[in-house]
Amino acid sequence: MRYAGILVMPAGFILTIAALLLFPAPAERLVFVLCGLAVEGLGLAVAARGMGRP
């Protein structure tokens, strides 16, 4: 599971950067940036949970 979390974190980062570049409206941009940060947080949580197991 650790590797899955490590792979998900860049996806959230790319989603955040894409939202900043593609959406001109601040409301849409904010929603997608928050979603990207949530994906990064979930990836970090999954990776951290997998660190405790060998």
Secondary structure as UniProt FT lines:
FT   HELIX           2..22
FT   HELIX           26..51
//
